[in-house]
Structures are given as structure tokens and as C-alpha cells.
Amino acid sequence: MSAAAPRGARALIAAGALLAAAITCASSPSDAAAPGDELPDGPGKKLLLRACTTCHDLDEVTKFKGYYTRAQWKDIVVTMREYGAVLADGEVDALTQYLADTLGKKE
């Protein structure tokens, strides 16, 4: 469809594409890996999934694997908490340790 197509027609095509994508996702095999399945279990995993994925896709966190030190992960966790991530005082250290252990830069 050309750029000159009526706005309503373009919106209808876009809506159709979104619907097709949703149907494809909904009909994918149930044995597909859920977000976070590639991460090791540990006390911090539930915190990561609960506190971080409220605002971010998991890959927005895991894409930094090997990039940040423990101190840098702690700064990030504290900053995200200041921005509204729901973490109790003790959970900050637990999440930081999990991120450092699983995604942290090896020093």
C-alpha cells in the first residue's frame, strides 16, 4: 500500500498485522522457553523477574552479561529502586549478588 493510502486503511493493515502476530505467539508450542528459563535458579532470580520485568523486557537486563562489575550492578539496582522498582532493603543486596554472579563481569 502506498504512503498516499487513506489513514484508516493503513491503520486497518497495521491492526491486522498486530493481530496476526498475536495469534502466532498464542499458538506457539507450550514447551517454548519462558523468559528467564536460561537464567540459573537462585534467590535473586525471582527478585529479578518480579522487580525488573515490571518495566523492562528481560533481555534489557541480560544483554549486559559480562559488562558490569558487582559494584556497577549495585549502582544500577539502587538507581532502579529510586525510579520505582519494588525492592526491600535486604532484596537490593540479594538481587545485586544474583546479577553479579549470573551476568557480572568476570574480574
BELFEN-V37723 format. One record per backbone hydrogen bond with DSSP energy under -1.0 kcal/mol. NH is the residue of the N-H (numbers start at 0). CO is the residue of the C=O. E is the energy in kcal/mol with one decimal. If there is no record, write none. Layout:
BEGIN
[[NH:CO:E] [NH:CO:E]]
END
This chain:
BEGIN
[[4:1:-1.8] [9:5:-2.0] [10:6:-2.4] [11:7:-2.2] [12:8:-2.2] [13:9:-2.5] [14:10:-2.5] [15:11:-2.2] [16:12:-2.2] [17:13:-2.2] [18:14:-2.4] [19:15:-2.4] [20:16:-2.2] [21:17:-2.4] [22:18:-2.4] [23:19:-2.2] [24:20:-2.4] [25:21:-2.5] [26:22:-1.7] [27:24:-1.2] [31:28:-1.4] [36:33:-2.4] [38:35:-1.6] [44:41:-1.2] [47:43:-2.9] [48:44:-2.7] [49:45:-2.5] [50:46:-3.4] [51:47:-1.9] [54:51:-1.1] [55:51:-2.2] [59:56:-1.8] [60:57:-1.8] [61:57:-2.5] [62:58:-1.5] [63:60:-1.6] [64:61:-1.7] [65:102:-3.7] [66:63:-2.4] [72:68:-2.5] [73:69:-2.5] [74:70:-2.1] [75:71:-2.2] [76:72:-2.9] [77:73:-2.8] [78:74:-2.4] [79:75:-2.9] [80:76:-2.2] [81:77:-2.1] [82:78:-1.6] [83:80:-1.3] [84:79:-2.7] [86:84:-1.1] [91:87:-1.1] [93:89:-1.4] [94:90:-2.8] [95:91:-2.5] [96:92:-2.6] [97:93:-2.1] [98:94:-2.8] [99:95:-2.6] [100:96:-2.7] [101:97:-2.7] [102:98:-2.7] [104:67:-3.7]]
END
